[in-house]
Amino acid sequence: MAIATTNPTTGETLKTYDPLSDDALEDKIARAAAAFASYRLTTVDQRVGWLRAAADVLDADTDAVAELMTTEMGKTLASAKAEVGKCAKALRYYAEHGPAMLEPVRGDAAAVGAQDAYVVYQPLGVVLAIMPWNFPLWQAMRFAAPALMAGNVGLLKHASNVPQTALYMEEVFRKAGFPDDVFQTLLIGSSTIERVLRDDRVVAATLTGSAPAGQSVAAIAGDALKPTVLELGGSDPFIVMPSADLETAAGVAVTSRNQNNGQSCISAKRFFVHADVAEEFTRIFAEKIGALTVGDPMDPDTQVGPLATEAGREDVERYVADAVDKGATAVVGGKRPDRPGWFYEPTLLTGVTPEMAMHAEEVFGPVAALYTVDTLDEAIEIANSHPYGLGSNLWSEDKGERAQFVRDIESGMAFINGMTTSYPQLPFGGVKQSGYGRELTELGMREFMNAKTVWVGAPSSEQGQGNPAGAAAE
């Protein structure tokens, strides 16, 4: 993919960029390493001030950067503005709570024969962030905010179709007063990632993207013995049981599946509806999907804009055609509208079976696959048969069903009677082919920190020779 801004609403390429030369890339990595040497010594209070200033920059730039994101990848202007606001909130969250996360954790000194024992969390160094286009500001910010609070330095390799948003990320931290080079954007192609990751000055990597991309990065990082965090997408189940409020559940189902024009890792994609309420839920669900307004994402009345790339729309079309050819029914939608740009109608498919490609793969577009099930056991069994395990969703008023869902669903997140989303206050991540590691909260911050054990002995006059009493050699 060329490094370029191509408006998905019109298909027009607006701006292109040359990838960094070898010399320019070397210079950026060297500057990042030099920046870490001093940035790691900055005080917590200094970092708090810079994070708060970065949030203020986003507040001031909201309209301009929202229009930029909408132009580059097609999300509605309203959702783009909400994304900017979410990033500002994350920065302020880490400014407020980050200092406590960085406090030493006391151990039981007496139990280990010490005068004092504790764990300190220290930054690792230069971290490479490989990010996708679907939430071009938020995906990068949920790495950047905790990483910079921790004292790490970031190098951002963003998706090639959102280069202007990628460059803006660097500008945010520059405007906020962060020291030079603590966060830099690398305009490079995917083929250059291995060179950066193998560089000894780069100590870790985080990636949000496809499973094949995650496998590639994990293999390189593993060979170089560098830690990684991988968020590799999902095909989240949305289970509706008879006790659910069907009107509310269907409304959330429509929002979840069609948010960001159907291009969200944690949107509900597979809908498992109990047979007792399947007919009624399907009717409500279909009506609400059919009422969505598809159009220019800059129009405030638009609810669903175009897909981000032409290839992405072609993928969605192939999944739907395959399902219909094998017996599924398109209750709503199922085709591209007759207009310029990479639009696809919000779609509801029923009668989805294991023979269809979408049953075991992720459809990254506004297409909902609905299954009718007889029991919660059946819903969970089919849901868990999928290789992904990012988020999950249950609608039920039954306490026993809720407990069973939390216990048995194979996912990194389980939401009950509400839409799956991300919060700085909760860990974010998945299991199975959805990846490993966690973002956000203190867990996300500590993924790229050294948990250093500190053992302090008593004064020599108060201790004997050799190991503490009862200790054994490794």
Protein Blocks (a to p, Z undefined) as FASTA:
>chain_A
ZZddddfknopafbdcddddfklmmmmmmmmmmmmmmmmmpcfklmmmmmmmmmmmmmmm
mmmmmmmmmmmnopafklmmmmmmmmmmmmmmmmmmmmmmmpccdddfklnopabdcddd
ddfbjcdddddfklmmlmmmmmmmmmmmnopacdddddfklmmmmmmmmmmmmmnopaeh
kaccddddfklmmmmmmpmklgbdcddddfklmmmmmmmmmmnopacdddebjadddddd
fkbcfklmmmmmmmmmmgghhpafkbcfbdcddfklmmmmmmmmmmmmmmpccddfklmk
bmbdcdfbfklmmmmmmmmmmmmmnopacfbghiacddedjddcddddehiafkbmklmm
ccddjddcddddfbfklmmmmmmmpmbdcbdcdddfbfklmmmmmmmpccfbdcehiacd
ddfkbccddehjnogcjeehjklmmmmcccddddddddfklpcehjdehiacZZ
